[in-house]
Amino acid sequence: MCLIKYAFDEQRIATITFNRDEKRNAINEEMAGQILDRLEDAEKDDVRVVILRANAGVNVWSAGHDVSELNPFDLYSENPTLKLSRKIQSVPFPVIAMVEGSVHGGGVILLLSADIVMAAENADLAIASNKLGIPLSIDVHAYWLRVMGIHKAKELLFTAGVITAKDAYHAGLYNRVTNRSELEQVTKELAQRITRCSPEAVAATKRQLNLIAAQSSISEEGRTDLAEQSSQVLQSLDTKERIAAILKSLNGNR
């Protein structure tokens, strides 16, 4: 089943389009695998820029990680969204997220990993990890702070509430917010400007900035303590009941 579409033009601007509308582009293992394969194809094709998008006209860009495949006890090592996040950061070309529709959960993590985010006015976002009782990894929290700053990150994570595209822009998560009718054009124009720069210089700049952003002063002891705390939360009765309720709701809607 083709859960994504892939194409690139004569300017070597590639487009990866999410194609799982019936599941609100929730990312499962199969879909993540297809995106990872296309990102590898883009490297082989000497692509200059990749645009991540959903089908035109959708109301949800991505619902995040497919909860039906959620395994709280293997949350960080085998999570398909985190695999995609790491790949997006490691490829030598810029990845632009072109966001039409709302973004939820792990979809927000993909936006944090993208190099540039161009959004439509309906690109509201929310992440419900704390509503489910599922703590994010320290590396994901670190990216929140680098991109959005501590106050807005705390508001978003503590409340599991929705923030508007305008708020996300002012918080630094979105580079630009525009009308839905203009989003594709302004995104393509930005990608074209990138292609006029040296690909080697752009790749080096991306790698250097990501390495600097990944620096952490947290000790190994601190990381161990935080991992233990997250493990206790994941194994708590409250978290198990919250996840069970979500899965029951999803099964009831089928």
FIGUNU-134265 format. One record per residue (C-alpha): residue number from 1; residue in three letters; x negated, y negated, z. Coordinates in Angstrom, 2 decimals, always signed. Example, Ala and Ser with C-alpha at 12.3 -4.5 7.8 and 13.67 -1.06 7.14 Angstrom:
<sites>
 num residuo       x       y       z
   1     Ala  -12.30   +4.50   +7.80
   2     Ser  -13.67   +1.06   +7.14
</sites>
This chain:
<sites>
 num residuo       x       y       z
   1     Met   +0.00   +0.00   +0.00
   2     Cys   -1.35   -3.41   -0.97
   3     Leu   -1.13   -5.55   +2.15
   4     Ile   -3.22   -8.34   +0.62
   5     Lys   -3.97   -9.82   -2.79
   6     Tyr   -7.42  -10.85   -3.99
   7     Ala   -8.50  -13.09   -6.88
   8     Phe  -11.28  -15.51   -7.77
   9     Asp  -11.61  -18.15  -10.45
  10     Glu  -14.35  -19.43  -12.73
  11     Gln  -15.63  -21.70   -9.96
  12     Arg  -16.08  -18.63   -7.77
  13     Ile  -13.43  -19.72   -5.32
  14     Ala  -11.81  -16.53   -4.05
  15     Thr   -8.36  -16.29   -2.51
  16     Ile   -7.26  -13.58   -0.10
  17     Thr   -3.48  -13.66   +0.31
  18     Phe   -1.69  -11.90   +3.17
  19     Asn   +1.08   -9.75   +1.66
  20     Arg   +2.91   -8.23   +4.61
  21     Asp   +5.84  -10.63   +4.76
  22     Glu   +8.28   -8.06   +6.17
  23     Lys   +6.07   -7.79   +9.27
  24     Arg   +5.33  -11.53   +9.39
  25     Asn   +1.76  -10.72   +8.30
  26     Ala   +0.99   -8.96  +11.58
  27     Ile   -2.52   -7.55  +11.28
  28     Asn   -2.82   -3.79  +11.65
  29     Glu   -5.82   -1.55  +11.00
  30     Glu   -4.90   -1.00   +7.35
  31     Met   -4.44   -4.68   +6.57
  32     Ala   -7.63   -5.64   +8.41
  33     Gly   -9.53   -2.96   +6.49
  34     Gln   -8.32   -4.33   +3.18
  35     Ile   -9.34   -7.88   +4.10
  36     Leu  -12.77   -6.68   +5.26
  37     Asp  -13.23   -4.85   +1.95
  38     Arg  -12.31   -7.97   -0.02
  39     Leu  -14.72  -10.10   +1.99
  40     Glu  -17.45   -7.62   +1.09
  41     Asp  -16.37   -7.82   -2.55
  42     Ala  -16.63  -11.60   -2.31
  43     Glu  -20.25  -11.28   -1.18
  44     Lys  -21.04   -8.97   -4.11
  45     Asp  -19.28  -11.35   -6.51
  46     Asp  -21.40  -14.30   -5.29
  47     Val  -18.26  -16.14   -4.31
  48     Arg  -18.84  -19.71   -3.10
  49     Val  -15.71  -20.18   -0.96
  50     Val  -12.93  -17.91   +0.29
  51     Ile   -9.44  -19.21   +1.00
  52     Leu   -7.29  -17.21   +3.44
  53     Arg   -3.60  -17.80   +2.90
  54     Ala   -0.12  -16.30   +3.09
  55     Asn   +2.39  -16.04   +0.27
  56     Ala   +3.86  -19.41   -0.67
  57     Gly   +7.03  -20.34   +1.16
  58     Val   +6.66  -18.08   +4.19
  59     Asn   +7.65  -19.29   +7.64
  60     Val   +4.92  -17.31   +9.44
  61     Trp   +1.29  -17.40   +8.32
  62     Ser   +0.42  -14.56  +10.70
  63     Ala   +2.10  -13.04  +13.74
  64     Gly   -1.32  -11.91  +14.95
  65     His   -2.26   -8.41  +16.02
  66     Asp   +0.35   -5.76  +15.22
  67     Val   +1.69   -5.03  +18.70
  68     Ser   +2.88   -1.57  +17.64
  69     Glu   -0.80   -0.58  +17.36
  70     Leu   -1.83   -2.31  +20.59
  71     Asn   -4.14   -0.26  +22.81
  72     Pro   -4.92   -2.31  +25.93
  73     Phe   -7.68   +0.09  +26.96
  74     Asp   -9.58   -0.29  +23.69
  75     Leu   -8.74   -3.92  +23.27
  76     Tyr  -12.10   -5.44  +22.45
  77     Ser  -14.15   -2.76  +20.70
  78     Glu  -11.56   -1.59  +18.13
  79     Asn   -9.32   -4.63  +17.79
  80     Pro   -8.84   -5.27  +14.04
  81     Thr   -8.36   -9.01  +14.55
  82     Leu  -11.67   -9.30  +16.37
  83     Lys  -13.39   -7.30  +13.61
  84     Leu  -12.06   -9.79  +11.08
  85     Ser  -13.09  -12.69  +13.25
  86     Arg  -16.68  -11.47  +13.42
  87     Lys  -16.78  -10.84   +9.68
  88     Ile  -15.43  -14.30   +8.86
  89     Gln  -18.18  -15.84  +10.95
  90     Ser  -20.94  -13.70   +9.44
  91     Val  -20.28  -14.03   +5.70
  92     Pro  -22.63  -16.57   +4.05
  93     Phe  -19.90  -18.60   +2.36
  94     Pro  -17.32  -20.92   +3.96
  95     Val  -13.93  -19.43   +4.77
  96     Ile  -11.04  -21.89   +4.61
  97     Ala   -7.78  -20.97   +6.32
  98     Met   -4.90  -22.46   +4.35
  99     Val   -2.04  -22.33   +6.82
 100     Glu   +1.59  -22.53   +5.77
 101     Gly   +3.98  -21.34   +8.46
 102     Ser   +3.56  -20.74  +12.17
 103     Val   +0.62  -18.84  +13.67
 104     His   +0.80  -16.51  +16.64
 105     Gly   -1.53  -14.44  +18.81
 106     Gly   -4.47  -12.99  +16.94
 107     Gly   -3.71  -15.21  +13.97
 108     Val   -4.87  -18.12  +16.10
 109     Ile   -8.13  -16.27  +16.73
 110     Leu   -8.65  -16.07  +12.95
 111     Leu   -8.19  -19.85  +12.77
 112     Leu  -10.82  -20.31  +15.47
 113     Ser  -13.21  -18.20  +13.41
 114     Ala  -12.55  -19.92  +10.09
 115     Asp  -14.97  -22.62   +8.99
 116     Ile  -12.24  -25.08   +7.99
 117     Val   -8.49  -25.07   +8.61
 118     Met   -6.09  -26.88   +6.28
 119     Ala   -2.52  -26.82   +7.56
 120     Ala   +1.00  -27.65   +6.48
 121     Glu   +3.30  -29.62   +8.73
 122     Asn   +5.13  -26.43   +9.77
 123     Ala   +1.94  -24.74  +11.02
 124     Asp   +2.89  -24.65  +14.70
 125     Leu   +0.94  -22.19  +16.81
 126     Ala   +1.16  -20.19  +20.02
 127     Ile   -0.73  -17.36  +21.67
 128     Ala   +1.17  -15.18  +24.16
 129     Ser   -1.71  -13.15  +25.61
 130     Asn   -1.04  -14.35  +29.17
 131     Lys   +2.69  -13.74  +28.79
 132     Leu   +1.82  -10.13  +28.00
 133     Gly   -0.78  -10.00  +30.75
 134     Ile   -3.61   -9.34  +28.28
 135     Pro   -6.75  -11.39  +28.98
 136     Leu   -8.81  -12.50  +26.02
 137     Ser  -12.49  -11.70  +25.81
 138     Ile  -15.05  -14.19  +27.08
 139     Asp  -16.27  -14.82  +23.53
 140     Val  -12.77  -15.77  +22.37
 141     His  -12.34  -18.09  +25.35
 142     Ala  -15.70  -19.65  +24.53
 143     Tyr  -14.52  -20.43  +21.00
 144     Trp  -11.36  -22.03  +22.35
 145     Leu  -13.50  -24.43  +24.36
 146     Arg  -15.81  -25.26  +21.48
 147     Val  -13.01  -25.95  +19.04
 148     Met  -10.24  -27.47  +21.16
 149     Gly  -11.71  -28.54  +24.48
 150     Ile  -10.85  -27.26  +27.92
 151     His   -7.68  -29.22  +28.71
 152     Lys   -5.75  -28.38  +25.55
 153     Ala   -7.02  -24.79  +25.62
 154     Lys   -5.76  -24.36  +29.18
 155     Glu   -2.36  -25.81  +28.31
 156     Leu   -1.97  -23.47  +25.35
 157     Leu   -3.19  -20.36  +27.15
 158     Phe   -1.64  -20.95  +30.58
 159     Thr   +1.85  -21.63  +29.22
 160     Ala   +1.87  -19.33  +26.16
 161     Gly   +3.78  -22.23  +24.66
 162     Val   +3.98  -23.64  +21.16
 163     Ile   +2.01  -26.66  +19.99
 164     Thr   +2.79  -28.51  +16.80
 165     Ala   +0.54  -28.80  +13.79
 166     Lys   +0.04  -32.46  +14.67
 167     Asp   -1.10  -31.54  +18.20
 168     Ala   -3.42  -28.87  +16.80
 169     Tyr   -4.93  -31.47  +14.47
 170     His   -5.56  -33.93  +17.30
 171     Ala   -7.02  -31.11  +19.42
 172     Gly   -9.57  -30.33  +16.70
 173     Leu   -8.27  -26.95  +15.52
 174     Tyr   -6.96  -28.24  +12.19
 175     Asn   -9.12  -30.29   +9.83
 176     Arg   -6.12  -31.74   +8.06
 177     Val   -2.32  -31.54   +8.13
 178     Thr   -0.39  -32.23   +4.96
 179     Asn   +2.96  -31.64   +3.27
 180     Arg   +3.67  -28.07   +2.23
 181     Ser   +3.99  -29.20   -1.38
 182     Glu   +0.45  -30.65   -1.31
 183     Leu   -1.33  -28.02   +0.79
 184     Glu   -2.61  -25.83   -2.01
 185     Gln   -3.88  -28.77   -4.04
 186     Val   -5.78  -30.46   -1.21
 187     Thr   -7.25  -27.11   -0.13
 188     Lys   -8.46  -26.35   -3.64
 189     Glu   -9.97  -29.83   -3.95
 190     Leu  -11.89  -29.30   -0.72
 191     Ala  -13.13  -25.91   -1.90
 192     Gln  -14.27  -27.45   -5.19
 193     Arg  -16.28  -30.09   -3.33
 194     Ile  -18.03  -27.30   -1.42
 195     Thr  -18.96  -25.53   -4.67
 196     Arg  -20.84  -28.64   -5.81
 197     Cys  -23.26  -28.27   -2.89
 198     Ser  -26.20  -25.87   -2.71
 199     Pro  -24.89  -22.38   -1.78
 200     Glu  -28.12  -21.60   +0.06
 201     Ala  -27.92  -24.81   +2.07
 202     Val  -24.26  -24.27   +2.92
 203     Ala  -24.96  -20.68   +4.02
 204     Ala  -27.88  -21.81   +6.18
 205     Thr  -25.79  -24.59   +7.73
 206     Lys  -22.95  -22.20   +8.54
 207     Arg  -25.32  -19.71  +10.15
 208     Gln  -27.11  -22.36  +12.20
 209     Leu  -23.93  -23.99  +13.47
 210     Asn  -22.37  -20.64  +14.39
 211     Leu  -25.52  -19.55  +16.22
 212     Ile  -25.59  -22.79  +18.19
 213     Ala  -21.88  -22.48  +19.00
 214     Ala  -22.37  -18.88  +20.17
 215     Gln  -24.91  -19.82  +22.83
 216     Ser  -23.71  -19.06  +26.34
 217     Ser  -25.25  -19.71  +29.75
 218     Ile  -23.22  -16.96  +31.43
 219     Ser  -25.44  -14.36  +33.07
 220     Glu  -25.08  -10.63  +32.48
 221     Glu  -23.84  -10.33  +36.05
 222     Gly  -21.19  -12.93  +35.34
 223     Arg  -20.13  -11.14  +32.16
 224     Thr  -19.86   -7.86  +34.08
 225     Asp  -17.69   -9.46  +36.76
 226     Leu  -15.40  -11.02  +34.15
 227     Ala  -15.10   -7.72  +32.27
 228     Glu  -14.15   -5.94  +35.48
 229     Gln  -11.53   -8.57  +36.25
 230     Ser  -10.05   -8.22  +32.73
 231     Ser   -9.99   -4.43  +33.12
 232     Gln   -8.03   -4.71  +36.36
 233     Val   -5.49   -7.00  +34.71
 234     Leu   -5.07   -4.65  +31.75
 235     Gln   -4.50   -1.66  +34.03
 236     Ser   -2.03   -3.44  +36.31
 237     Leu   +1.58   -2.30  +36.52
 238     Asp   +2.75   -5.78  +35.54
 239     Thr   +0.82   -5.70  +32.25
 240     Lys   +2.04   -2.19  +31.44
 241     Glu   +5.64   -3.26  +32.01
 242     Arg   +5.23   -6.39  +29.87
 243     Ile   +3.74   -4.43  +26.96
 244     Ala   +6.42   -1.73  +27.27
 245     Ala   +9.14   -4.40  +27.13
 246     Ile   +7.67   -5.91  +23.96
 247     Leu   +7.38   -2.50  +22.26
 248     Lys  +10.96   -1.65  +23.26
 249     Ser  +12.15   -4.94  +21.80
 250     Leu  +10.29   -4.29  +18.54
 251     Asn  +11.69   -0.76  +18.24
 252     Gly  +15.19   -2.09  +18.91
 253     Asn  +14.89   -4.57  +16.04
 254     Arg  +14.02   -1.94  +13.45
</sites>
